[in-house]
Amino acid sequence: MDKVRDVVGPYLNPPENALVLAVDEKSQMQAIDRTAPILPVLPGTPARMTHDYVRHGTTSLFAAMDVGSGSVIAQHHRRHRHQEFLRFLKVIDAAVPKDLDLHLVLDNHATHKTEKVKRWLIRHPRFHLHFTPTSSSWMNLVERWFAELTRRKLRRSAHRSVTELERDVRRWVNEWNADPKPFVWTKPADDILETIATYCQLINDSGHY
C-alpha cells in the first residue's frame, strides 16, 4: 500500500521546485535486418514485411521521462548493470538545473540498489527514489513511452548494426523532444488499492489460491 501511494503521490501532486522523472531501461533492444525489404503501403494494400530476419546484436536504452512535460533524457549502453545505471544518474544530474530536486519513479531491479548507487545518492541528496510495487511496471509512466517507441519506430524498422539502431533511436528521441506529449496519470492511489482489494476478494471467494 505504501509503495502505491509513494508512486502515485508525485504523479498527482508533484513536489514544488522539483521534477518527477519516470525512469527505466528498455533492455536487449535487437538490431535486426529483414531478409527482404519492407514493401511500402499501396492503395488497398497494407505494408508487407518478411518474418525472417538476421540478428546483429543488442543495446539497452536508459530513459527518464519528465512526467510534467513528456520530454525524455535517454542514453544507450551495451550492457545493463549498476555501472550503466550510475552513469545514467550522472547524465540526469548534469541535464537538470541544480536548483531542482529530482523525484525518480523506478522499479526494484537490483541494479538500482547496489551499495555504489546508494553511496552516490547520499552524496547527491536532491535525488529521491520512489520504487514501484513488485510486478507493477504499469505504474511507471515511461513504460507508456517505450510502447510508443516500439509501435512508431522499432516494430517497422530494420538495422544492419547496433550502431545503426542506436543512431535511429536517438533521432526518434530528438524528434519526440521537439514536440513532447506527457502521459497524464489520473487514478488516485485509493482507487488502485480498492481495485486490488476487490480482485483479491474475488479470488478468495472462488477458492483459487
Legacy VTK file of the C-alpha trace (Angstrom):
# vtk DataFile Version 3.0
C-alpha trace
ASCII
DATASET POLYDATA
POINTS 209 float
0.000 0.000 0.000
2.738 2.436 0.947
4.573 1.894 -2.349
1.412 2.599 -4.358
0.908 5.897 -2.530
4.626 6.712 -2.807
4.469 6.439 -6.611
1.044 7.936 -7.260
1.656 10.890 -4.935
4.330 12.576 -7.076
2.280 11.904 -10.219
-0.850 13.643 -8.935
0.793 16.233 -6.683
4.329 16.968 -7.927
6.555 18.494 -5.227
7.421 22.163 -5.610
10.777 23.093 -7.140
11.231 19.563 -8.408
10.978 17.348 -11.472
9.249 13.990 -11.359
11.009 11.580 -13.709
9.754 8.132 -14.710
12.916 6.070 -15.190
13.545 2.631 -16.625
15.690 0.674 -19.081
14.465 -0.916 -22.283
16.998 -3.717 -22.306
18.046 -6.121 -25.046
16.809 -3.986 -27.949
17.754 -6.026 -31.000
19.306 -4.695 -34.169
17.600 -6.920 -36.733
17.625 -6.786 -40.508
14.844 -8.298 -42.585
15.905 -10.850 -45.174
13.840 -8.906 -47.725
12.944 -5.185 -47.917
9.717 -3.980 -46.300
7.223 -3.380 -49.112
5.562 0.043 -48.902
1.884 0.757 -48.416
-0.061 0.729 -51.689
-3.700 1.687 -52.376
-5.775 -1.069 -50.825
-2.696 -2.982 -49.652
-1.018 -2.670 -46.229
2.737 -2.593 -45.822
4.241 -6.072 -46.057
7.368 -7.485 -44.446
9.082 -10.818 -44.153
9.122 -12.589 -40.807
12.666 -13.829 -41.429
15.457 -11.661 -40.098
19.127 -11.591 -39.137
20.234 -10.515 -35.655
23.090 -8.010 -35.322
23.392 -7.572 -31.554
21.593 -5.734 -28.776
21.626 -2.450 -26.883
19.813 -1.088 -23.835
18.093 2.296 -23.747
18.046 4.097 -20.407
15.270 6.702 -20.315
13.980 9.310 -17.872
10.692 10.940 -18.859
9.675 14.250 -17.293
6.142 13.464 -16.148
5.146 17.121 -16.422
6.329 17.903 -19.953
6.786 14.483 -21.561
10.366 15.262 -22.604
12.867 12.428 -22.295
16.516 12.123 -21.290
17.894 8.997 -22.966
21.211 7.185 -23.220
22.292 3.929 -24.842
24.516 1.353 -23.181
25.600 -2.023 -24.498
25.285 -3.544 -21.022
22.676 -3.316 -18.296
24.425 -3.238 -14.910
24.574 -0.907 -11.922
27.604 0.785 -13.527
25.494 1.852 -16.507
22.627 2.939 -14.262
25.033 5.063 -12.239
26.335 6.705 -15.414
22.764 7.480 -16.385
22.078 9.073 -12.996
25.068 11.335 -13.659
23.618 12.252 -17.068
20.325 13.198 -15.393
22.179 15.202 -12.754
24.047 17.168 -15.418
20.945 17.755 -17.563
18.633 19.165 -14.873
19.221 22.601 -13.275
20.855 22.259 -9.873
18.115 24.220 -8.072
15.538 21.481 -8.743
15.021 18.355 -6.686
14.602 15.099 -8.609
11.951 12.505 -7.791
12.593 9.306 -9.748
9.918 6.633 -10.170
11.574 3.305 -10.995
11.311 -0.436 -10.397
13.027 -2.653 -7.837
15.702 -4.044 -10.147
18.872 -4.983 -8.274
20.963 -2.591 -10.395
19.092 0.328 -8.805
20.001 -0.666 -5.237
23.679 -1.576 -5.128
25.979 -0.091 -2.492
27.763 2.083 -5.054
24.452 3.538 -6.211
23.352 4.128 -2.608
26.631 5.901 -1.775
26.285 8.115 -4.839
22.715 9.026 -3.889
23.834 10.010 -0.377
26.301 12.439 -1.962
23.517 13.819 -4.195
20.627 14.463 -1.808
18.418 16.151 -4.398
17.660 12.661 -5.779
14.631 10.941 -4.220
13.735 7.417 -5.385
10.181 6.053 -5.464
10.041 2.305 -6.168
7.019 0.731 -7.839
5.486 -2.330 -6.158
6.659 -5.754 -7.357
5.130 -6.771 -10.718
3.662 -3.292 -11.203
5.684 -1.932 -14.114
2.427 -0.481 -15.491
2.695 2.173 -12.770
5.856 3.565 -14.365
4.777 6.098 -16.995
7.962 5.709 -19.022
6.670 2.250 -19.992
3.956 4.044 -21.961
6.681 5.954 -23.800
8.586 2.746 -24.511
5.374 1.386 -26.056
5.243 4.414 -28.369
8.884 3.888 -29.325
8.171 0.259 -30.177
4.985 0.955 -32.109
6.134 4.005 -34.036
9.784 3.166 -34.667
11.152 -0.262 -33.722
8.409 -2.563 -34.985
8.724 -1.424 -38.596
12.455 -0.753 -38.727
15.434 -2.786 -39.901
19.029 -2.173 -38.791
22.238 -3.743 -40.018
24.205 -2.960 -36.850
23.742 -1.911 -33.226
25.317 1.451 -34.062
22.710 2.000 -36.758
19.903 1.075 -34.337
21.204 3.457 -31.678
21.536 6.285 -34.184
17.988 5.697 -35.431
16.559 5.672 -31.899
18.455 8.859 -30.956
16.955 10.561 -33.989
13.472 9.453 -32.943
14.039 10.672 -29.360
15.146 14.077 -30.667
12.013 14.281 -32.802
9.888 13.368 -29.785
11.557 16.023 -27.629
10.914 18.676 -30.284
7.185 18.264 -29.539
6.838 16.141 -26.382
3.478 14.904 -25.144
3.083 13.901 -21.491
1.087 10.854 -20.420
-1.216 12.123 -17.693
-1.830 9.926 -14.652
-5.388 10.291 -13.317
-6.098 7.333 -10.988
-5.742 8.072 -7.237
-3.958 5.568 -5.004
-7.190 4.785 -3.114
-8.880 3.691 -6.367
-5.960 1.406 -7.243
-5.937 -0.168 -3.788
-9.708 -0.656 -3.883
-9.437 -2.418 -7.250
-6.705 -4.707 -5.913
-8.721 -5.479 -2.780
-11.789 -6.325 -4.867
-9.742 -8.632 -7.097
-8.198 -10.404 -4.116
-11.658 -10.889 -2.586
-12.918 -12.426 -5.827
-10.002 -14.865 -5.872
-10.602 -15.843 -2.261
-14.318 -16.321 -2.843
-13.685 -18.512 -5.885
-11.442 -20.848 -3.910
-8.321 -20.229 -6.057
-5.136 -19.685 -4.101
LINES 1 210
209 0 1 2 3 4 5 6 7 8 9 10 11 12 13 14 15 16 17 18 19 20 21 22 23 24 25 26 27 28 29 30 31 32 33 34 35 36 37 38 39 40 41 42 43 44 45 46 47 48 49 50 51 52 53 54 55 56 57 58 59 60 61 62 63 64 65 66 67 68 69 70 71 72 73 74 75 76 77 78 79 80 81 82 83 84 85 86 87 88 89 90 91 92 93 94 95 96 97 98 99 100 101 102 103 104 105 106 107 108 109 110 111 112 113 114 115 116 117 118 119 120 121 122 123 124 125 126 127 128 129 130 131 132 133 134 135 136 137 138 139 140 141 142 143 144 145 146 147 148 149 150 151 152 153 154 155 156 157 158 159 160 161 162 163 164 165 166 167 168 169 170 171 172 173 174 175 176 177 178 179 180 181 182 183 184 185 186 187 188 189 190 191 192 193 194 195 196 197 198 199 200 201 202 203 204 205 206 207 208
